[in-house]
Amino acid sequence: MSAVNSTMKLEIKKTKAYAYTDDYMLLLKPRVMSLVVFTAFVGLFIAPGHMNPVLALLAILCIAVGGGASGALNMWYDSDIDAIMERTHSRPIPAGLVTRDQGLIFGLVLSLLSVLVMGVFINWFSAALLGFAIFFYVIIYTVWLKRLTPQNIVIGGAAGAFPPMIGWAAVTGTTSFESMVLFLIIFLWTPPHFWALSLFTIMDYEKAHIPMMANVRGEKSTKNQILGYAIVMALVGVLPCVIGLSGMVYGLFSFITGLIFVVYSWQLRCAPDREKTVSAARKLFFFSLFYLTVLFTVLLLETLIVRVWAIFGV
């Protein structure tokens, strides 16, 4: 009987240990981190020059850890408003699964490690970019802008646009106009993506007193600005083809998907009532995820095909 009890206690301990590990993983915002990792990898892969595959993997790992650390520090600081919002109340800190102090220490340690390892093993320029991206997201966006201005996501969105530049810098040790174009695509994509989300989660932001565009300037202004950003973003999305960073396949995909993005934004702008606004906003939000993924995937595959062609002459 005692042996059975011991076994049961051991299983409970194991379950708790796994649950605790999962809670810390959730602090890293894994869904957001996956997009960070992917865009960083594309920036690294298409950059001119050669990089040792092991060091390339280490660079991507550092960017992933740095991005996750930013998410953990964001959850630490925002745990009070996360507890109020329906979309975020089950996050580890407001749910009581991880304490605020644990979240803070976890985020700080990972931030420091990611930047130091990037500097020592890759190069200090890319490490500085990574450190600045973490600082920008945590201090400029989370602490300063998020609760202050409806332009929070416009300026703060720059933090999420840095990964392809950091990946590029990991290979080249510098930035370039081409890497800045990749930055711009994500930077311009961020406002319509998050403002579309805010249109169908507006009550959450109102309860938490977060000045998102929709609940400060109203739906009409938000829709107009979404359309404006969508048009500029679609034009910038074609730039890699124009400047020679990509070929015509990417150019065609970026043109078609950018046009669809603008059409969905126009439909949102013309939505006559709340029900149709929510429906159109959801459609645009989910398409925006598809849009960014497709652009960077095609850019990656096209570069891969060109390089294979050059090596094997097929």
C-alpha positions in Angstrom: 0.0 0.0 0.0 2.8 2.4 0.9 4.5 1.6 -2.4 1.3 2.5 -4.3 1.0 5.8 -2.3 4.7 6.6 -3.1 4.1 5.9 -6.8 1.0 8.2 -6.8 2.9 11.0 -5.0 5.7 10.7 -7.6 3.2 10.9 -10.5 1.6 14.0 -8.9 5.0 15.6 -8.5 5.8 14.8 -12.2 2.5 16.3 -13.3 3.1 19.5 -11.3 6.6 19.8 -12.7 5.4 19.5 -16.2 2.5 21.9 -15.6 5.0 24.4 -14.1 7.3 24.1 -17.1 4.3 24.7 -19.4 3.4 27.8 -17.4 6.8 29.3 -18.0 6.6 28.3 -21.7 3.3 30.3 -22.0 5.1 33.3 -20.6 7.2 33.3 -23.7 4.1 33.9 -25.9 4.9 30.9 -28.1 2.5 31.9 -31.0 4.0 35.3 -31.2 7.5 33.9 -30.9 6.9 31.5 -33.8 6.3 34.5 -36.1 9.4 36.2 -34.7 11.5 33.1 -35.3 10.1 32.6 -38.8 10.7 36.2 -40.0 14.1 36.2 -38.4 15.1 33.0 -40.2 13.9 34.4 -43.5 16.1 37.6 -42.9 19.0 35.4 -42.0 18.6 33.0 -45.0 18.2 35.6 -47.7 21.0 37.8 -46.5 24.1 37.9 -48.7 27.0 35.9 -47.4 27.6 32.5 -45.8 27.1 31.5 -42.2 28.0 28.3 -40.4 24.8 26.3 -39.9 25.4 25.7 -36.2 26.0 29.4 -35.6 22.9 30.2 -37.8 20.8 27.9 -35.6 22.3 29.5 -32.4 21.5 33.0 -33.8 17.8 32.0 -34.4 17.7 30.5 -30.9 19.0 33.7 -29.4 16.3 35.7 -31.3 13.6 33.3 -30.2 14.7 33.5 -26.5 15.0 37.3 -26.7 11.5 37.5 -28.3 10.1 35.1 -25.6 11.8 37.2 -22.9 10.1 40.3 -24.2 6.8 38.4 -23.9 7.5 37.4 -20.3 8.4 40.9 -19.3 5.3 42.2 -21.1 3.1 39.7 -19.1 4.9 40.7 -15.9 4.1 44.4 -16.3 0.6 43.9 -17.8 -0.5 41.3 -15.3 -3.0 43.8 -13.7 -4.8 44.5 -17.0 -4.4 40.9 -18.2 -6.5 39.8 -15.3 -9.4 42.1 -16.4 -9.4 41.3 -20.1 -11.3 38.2 -21.3 -8.6 37.4 -24.0 -5.8 37.4 -21.5 -7.1 36.5 -18.0 -6.0 32.9 -18.2 -2.3 33.9 -18.8 0.0 32.3 -16.2 0.5 35.4 -13.9 -3.1 36.6 -13.6 -4.2 32.9 -13.3 -1.9 32.5 -10.3 0.3 29.8 -11.9 3.4 32.0 -11.9 4.1 34.9 -9.5 5.0 38.4 -10.8 8.5 38.2 -9.3 9.1 34.9 -11.0 7.9 36.3 -14.3 10.2 39.3 -13.9 13.3 37.3 -13.1 12.6 34.8 -15.8 12.3 37.6 -18.4 15.3 39.5 -17.3 17.6 36.4 -17.2 16.5 35.3 -20.6 16.9 38.8 -22.1 20.5 39.0 -20.7 21.4 35.5 -21.8 20.1 35.9 -25.3 21.9 39.2 -25.9 25.2 38.0 -24.4 25.3 34.7 -26.3 24.4 36.6 -29.6 27.2 39.0 -29.0 29.9 36.4 -28.0 29.1 33.8 -30.6 27.6 35.7 -33.5 28.4 39.5 -33.6 27.9 42.4 -31.3 25.9 44.4 -33.9 23.2 41.8 -34.1 23.3 41.5 -30.3 22.8 45.2 -30.0 19.8 45.1 -32.3 18.3 42.3 -30.3 18.8 44.1 -27.1 17.3 47.3 -28.5 14.3 45.3 -29.8 13.7 43.9 -26.3 14.1 47.3 -24.7 11.7 48.9 -27.3 9.0 46.3 -26.7 9.2 46.3 -22.9 10.0 49.9 -22.1 8.8 52.0 -25.1 5.7 50.0 -25.9 4.6 48.1 -22.8 5.6 50.5 -20.0 5.3 53.9 -21.8 3.0 53.9 -24.9 0.5 51.1 -24.4 -1.5 52.8 -21.7 -0.8 56.4 -22.9 -1.8 56.8 -26.6 -4.0 55.2 -29.3 -0.9 55.3 -31.4 0.7 52.7 -29.1 0.6 49.9 -31.6 2.0 52.1 -34.4 5.2 53.0 -32.6 5.4 49.9 -30.5 5.0 47.7 -33.5 8.5 48.5 -34.5 9.7 46.0 -31.9 8.0 43.2 -33.8 9.5 44.3 -37.1 13.1 44.0 -36.0 13.6 40.1 -36.3 14.3 40.0 -40.0 16.8 42.8 -39.6 18.5 41.0 -36.7 18.7 37.8 -38.8 20.2 39.8 -41.6 22.7 41.4 -39.3 23.7 38.0 -37.8 25.1 37.1 -41.3 26.4 40.4 -42.5 27.2 42.3 -39.3 25.2 45.3 -40.5 21.9 46.4 -41.8 21.0 47.4 -45.4 18.2 48.9 -47.4 16.9 45.4 -48.2 16.7 44.5 -44.6 14.9 47.8 -43.8 12.3 47.0 -46.5 11.6 43.7 -44.6 11.3 45.8 -41.4 8.9 48.2 -43.1 6.6 45.4 -44.4 6.0 44.1 -40.8 5.9 47.7 -39.3 3.1 48.7 -41.7 1.3 45.4 -41.3 1.1 45.7 -37.5 -1.5 48.5 -37.1 -4.2 47.0 -39.4 -3.6 43.6 -37.9 -4.0 44.7 -34.3 -6.7 47.4 -35.0 -8.8 44.7 -36.7 -8.4 42.6 -33.6 -9.4 45.6 -31.4 -12.6 46.1 -33.4 -14.0 42.8 -32.2 -12.4 42.8 -28.7 -13.2 46.5 -28.0 -14.9 45.8 -24.7 -11.8 44.1 -23.4 -9.7 47.2 -24.0 -12.4 49.5 -22.5 -12.6 47.4 -19.3 -8.8 47.6 -19.0 -8.7 51.3 -19.9 -6.2 50.7 -22.7 -6.5 53.5 -25.3 -6.7 51.5 -28.5 -7.7 53.4 -31.6 -11.2 51.8 -31.8 -12.3 52.9 -28.3 -10.6 56.3 -28.3 -11.1 57.6 -31.9 -14.1 55.4 -32.7 -14.8 52.7 -35.3 -15.0 55.0 -38.3 -11.6 56.5 -37.7 -10.1 53.1 -37.0 -11.5 51.7 -40.3 -10.2 54.6 -42.3 -6.7 54.2 -40.8 -6.7 50.5 -41.4 -7.4 51.1 -45.0 -4.7 53.7 -45.3 -2.1 51.5 -43.7 -3.2 48.5 -45.9 -2.7 50.5 -49.1 0.8 51.6 -48.1 1.7 48.2 -46.8 0.6 46.5 -50.0 2.8 48.9 -52.0 5.8 48.3 -49.8 5.1 44.6 -49.9 6.0 44.6 -53.6 9.3 46.5 -53.0 11.5 43.3 -52.6 10.8 42.5 -56.2 11.4 46.1 -57.3 14.8 46.3 -55.6 16.0 42.9 -56.7 15.8 41.2 -53.4 13.2 38.7 -54.9 12.0 37.6 -58.3 8.7 37.8 -60.2 7.1 34.9 -58.3 7.3 36.8 -55.0 6.2 40.0 -56.9 3.1 38.3 -58.2 2.2 36.8 -54.8 2.8 40.0 -52.9 0.7 42.0 -55.4 -2.3 39.5 -55.3 -2.3 39.1 -51.5 -1.7 42.8 -51.0 -4.7 43.6 -53.2 -6.9 41.1 -51.3 -5.7 42.8 -48.0 -6.8 46.2 -49.4 -10.2 44.7 -50.5 -10.8 43.2 -47.1 -9.9 46.6 -45.5 -12.3 48.4 -47.8 -15.1 45.9 -47.0 -14.4 46.6 -43.3 -14.5 50.3 -43.9 -17.9 50.0 -45.6 -19.4 47.7 -43.0 -22.8 49.4 -42.1 -23.4 48.1 -38.6 -21.7 46.5 -35.6 -22.4 42.9 -36.6 -20.9 43.3 -40.1 -18.0 45.3 -38.7 -17.1 42.4 -36.3 -17.4 39.9 -39.1 -15.3 41.9 -41.5 -12.7 42.7 -38.8 -12.3 39.0 -38.0 -11.9 38.2 -41.7 -9.2 40.8 -42.1 -7.4 39.8 -38.8 -7.0 36.2 -39.9 -6.1 37.1 -43.4 -3.4 39.4 -42.1 -1.7 36.4 -40.5 -1.9 34.5 -43.8 -0.6 37.5 -45.7 2.6 38.0 -43.7 3.2 34.2 -43.6 2.8 33.9 -47.4 5.0 36.8 -48.2 7.9 35.6 -46.1 7.4 31.9 -47.1 7.5 32.8 -50.9 10.5 35.0 -50.3 12.3 32.1 -48.5 11.4 29.5 -51.1 12.2 31.6 -54.1 15.7 32.4 -52.6 16.2 28.7 -51.9 15.3 27.7 -55.5 17.6 30.3 -56.9 20.5 29.1 -54.8 19.9 25.4 -55.6 19.8 26.4 -59.3 23.1 28.3 -59.0 24.8 25.3 -57.3 23.6 22.5 -59.4 23.0 24.4 -62.6 19.6 22.8 -63.2 
